[in-house]
Amino acid sequence: MTADLVRNYAINGIQYDDHMSLPSGFAHVDALSHSQHYRVMEDFMTQIKNSVKAARRNAIVSYSPSTIEFSQSHHNVDWENYLQHGVVDEIVPQYYRSSSNDYKIIINRDIPRLHGHQTSLIGGIRLSESGPRTPAGEVQKMIDLSYARVSFWFGDDIITGVYKPPKLLTNVDVVL
């Protein structure tokens, strides 16, 4: 289905989020070892990437997981190795926090584990929904802390028309 989307529509790539996982809590999943969990998910994502690249060689295959620890323990996804193994072109972790200090803690925990692939990591910043709004000053600090690029998650506010983007010091292109 993913390859059909890439082949039949003018899109530059595809991104899967943390729902593309093998969640813990199911008997048949919990019966597997951690290495089996990780291998199942890595093999599946590799199949997706191969089918996307066969349909459109330059298409980007992106993955937007939770933090490394949460992904490994709850979603059975070992994305810290996805870049090293060539499973995806970019990782956009959902570092959705309301304070730049919390954001910095997560960045400092995950970045060293990427073994030289830090520039393929795009920090996900939540601006609204699923928690308190992130103040503009904190958003700017998170942008400044990010290793390469950032991605913003807006939630339902765009649809309802309630959200008003904060003024940021950094030039950031927002594409909807």
Backbone torsions as a table, in degrees:
resi	resn	phi	psi	omega
1	MET	NA	-42.2	179.6
2	THR	-62.6	-44.3	179.1
3	ALA	-62.1	-37.6	177.2
4	ASP	-61.8	-41.4	177.5
5	LEU	-60.5	-47.6	-177.8
6	VAL	-66.6	-38.2	-177.8
7	ARG	-72.7	-38.1	-169.9
8	ASN	-101.7	-5.2	-179.3
9	TYR	-130.9	149.6	-177.7
10	ALA	-79.5	72.5	178.1
11	ILE	-117.1	152.4	-178.4
12	ASN	-88.8	-13.8	-178.7
13	GLY	174.5	-171.7	-176.1
14	ILE	-139.4	145.3	177.1
15	GLN	-131.3	131.3	172.5
16	TYR	-104.4	146.6	179.4
17	ASP	-106.4	-165.0	-174.4
18	ASP	-66.3	-9.2	175.6
19	HIS	-75.2	-16.3	174.1
20	MET	-82.6	82.6	-173.7
21	SER	-151.5	-179.4	176.6
22	LEU	-123.6	77.6	-168.5
23	PRO	-63.1	143.9	174.9
24	SER	-69.1	161.2	176.0
25	GLY	105.6	-2.2	176.3
26	PHE	-109.6	134.9	-173.7
27	ALA	-54.7	-46.0	-177.6
28	HIS	-68.5	-26.1	176.7
29	VAL	-80.2	-47.0	-177.3
30	ASP	-65.1	-19.8	178.7
31	ALA	-73.7	-17.1	179.6
32	LEU	-84.5	155.4	174.5
33	SER	-76.7	163.6	178.3
34	HIS	-59.5	-41.0	-179.3
35	SER	-64.6	-33.9	176.0
36	GLN	-68.2	-41.8	176.4
37	HIS	-55.3	-52.7	-176.2
38	TYR	-61.4	-41.6	-178.6
39	ARG	-65.6	-42.2	178.5
40	VAL	-58.2	-48.7	-177.9
41	MET	-68.9	-40.8	179.5
42	GLU	-65.6	-41.6	177.8
43	ASP	-62.5	-41.5	-179.8
44	PHE	-64.7	-46.5	179.2
45	MET	-65.7	-32.4	176.4
46	THR	-65.8	-41.1	176.5
47	GLN	-60.9	-42.2	178.3
48	ILE	-61.9	-48.5	-178.9
49	LYS	-60.1	-44.6	-179.5
50	ASN	-61.4	-40.5	-179.9
51	SER	-70.1	-37.3	177.4
52	VAL	-65.3	-47.1	-178.0
53	LYS	-66.9	-31.7	176.0
54	ALA	-67.9	-33.4	179.6
55	ALA	-79.0	-38.5	-179.9
56	ARG	-152.8	103.4	-172.4
57	ARG	-53.8	-37.6	-175.6
58	ASN	-91.3	2.5	180.0
59	ALA	-66.1	143.9	179.7
60	ILE	-91.7	132.4	173.5
61	VAL	-107.6	117.1	-173.1
62	SER	-121.9	149.9	178.2
63	TYR	-132.3	132.7	-178.0
64	SER	-119.8	82.0	-177.3
65	PRO	-90.1	179.3	168.4
66	SER	-76.2	-174.4	176.8
67	THR	-58.9	162.4	-178.5
68	ILE	-56.6	-51.5	-177.3
69	GLU	-58.9	-46.8	-178.5
70	PHE	-67.0	-40.1	179.0
71	SER	-61.8	-42.6	-179.4
72	GLN	-69.8	-43.9	-173.5
73	SER	-82.2	-28.5	-176.3
74	HIS	-111.9	-31.9	-176.9
75	HIS	-107.3	-6.2	179.8
76	ASN	57.2	40.1	178.0
77	VAL	-120.0	126.1	179.6
78	ASP	-104.8	66.8	-173.0
79	TRP	-69.5	-13.5	179.4
80	GLU	-61.8	-21.9	178.4
81	ASN	-98.2	-7.1	-177.3
82	TYR	-59.5	-42.0	-179.9
83	LEU	-70.2	-44.3	-179.5
84	GLN	-61.1	-37.0	-178.4
85	HIS	-89.9	-0.5	178.4
86	GLY	74.3	22.8	-177.2
87	VAL	-72.6	-35.2	178.9
88	VAL	-136.6	164.1	178.1
89	ASP	-86.6	-30.0	-179.9
90	GLU	-151.2	154.3	175.8
91	ILE	-119.3	131.8	179.2
92	VAL	-124.5	76.1	-177.2
93	PRO	-61.6	144.5	179.4
94	GLN	-83.2	80.5	179.2
95	TYR	-87.8	51.5	-173.4
96	TYR	-77.4	100.3	179.0
97	ARG	-133.4	156.8	-179.2
98	SER	-89.4	-17.2	-179.0
99	SER	-123.3	147.7	178.7
100	SER	-66.9	-28.5	177.4
101	ASN	-64.9	-44.7	177.4
102	ASP	-64.8	-39.3	177.6
103	TYR	-61.3	-45.0	-179.4
104	LYS	-62.2	-40.2	178.8
105	ILE	-59.1	-45.2	-178.9
106	ILE	-68.1	-45.1	177.9
107	ILE	-57.1	-46.4	-178.4
108	ASN	-67.7	-22.7	177.7
109	ARG	-82.0	-40.9	-174.7
110	ASP	-86.1	-40.8	-173.5
111	ILE	-54.4	-47.5	-178.3
112	PRO	-62.1	-19.5	-177.5
113	ARG	-84.3	-2.2	-174.0
114	LEU	-90.2	1.2	170.0
115	HIS	48.9	53.5	175.5
116	GLY	86.3	2.5	-179.4
117	HIS	-106.1	22.7	-175.9
118	GLN	-59.8	-32.4	-176.6
119	THR	-72.1	-11.3	175.3
120	SER	-93.0	3.6	178.6
121	LEU	-95.9	129.9	178.7
122	ILE	-118.0	113.7	-176.8
123	GLY	-69.0	126.1	176.9
124	GLY	-85.6	125.1	-179.3
125	ILE	-118.1	126.1	179.2
126	ARG	-88.6	127.1	178.5
127	LEU	-98.3	-31.4	-178.7
128	SER	-156.0	166.6	-179.9
129	GLU	72.6	166.0	179.7
130	SER	44.9	42.4	178.9
131	GLY	141.8	179.1	-180.0
132	PRO	-66.0	149.7	177.7
133	ARG	-59.9	146.3	178.7
134	THR	-92.0	118.2	-180.0
135	PRO	-59.6	147.5	-176.8
136	ALA	-55.2	-40.8	179.5
137	GLY	-62.3	-37.4	178.2
138	GLU	-70.8	-38.5	177.0
139	VAL	-59.5	-45.3	-179.9
140	GLN	-60.8	-42.3	178.7
141	LYS	-63.4	-38.7	178.7
142	MET	-64.9	-41.3	177.0
143	ILE	-59.5	-45.6	-178.9
144	ASP	-64.2	-30.7	-179.8
145	LEU	-79.2	-21.0	-173.5
146	SER	-66.7	145.9	-173.5
147	TYR	-73.0	-44.5	-176.8
148	ALA	-126.9	-80.9	-177.4
149	ARG	-124.9	173.5	177.4
150	VAL	-131.6	159.7	175.3
151	SER	-131.0	135.6	-179.3
152	PHE	-101.4	138.8	174.4
153	TRP	-112.5	123.3	-174.5
154	PHE	-100.6	-34.9	-176.1
155	GLY	80.7	-157.8	-173.1
156	ASP	-73.5	-13.1	-176.0
157	ASP	-60.4	-28.4	178.4
158	ILE	-66.5	-42.4	-178.9
159	ILE	-67.2	-43.0	-177.2
160	THR	-78.7	-15.5	-179.9
161	GLY	81.1	9.1	-178.3
162	VAL	-79.3	-34.5	-172.4
163	TYR	-73.7	134.6	173.2
164	LYS	-122.4	116.0	-178.0
165	PRO	-58.0	140.3	178.6
166	PRO	-72.3	153.7	172.3
167	LYS	-75.4	127.3	-178.8
168	LEU	-116.8	151.2	178.6
169	LEU	-75.6	-32.9	-177.6
170	THR	-82.7	141.0	173.2
171	ASN	-72.7	117.1	-177.6
172	VAL	-131.5	128.1	174.4
173	ASP	-86.9	127.2	176.2
174	VAL	-108.9	117.8	-179.9
175	VAL	-111.3	124.6	178.8
176	LEU	-108.9	NA	NA
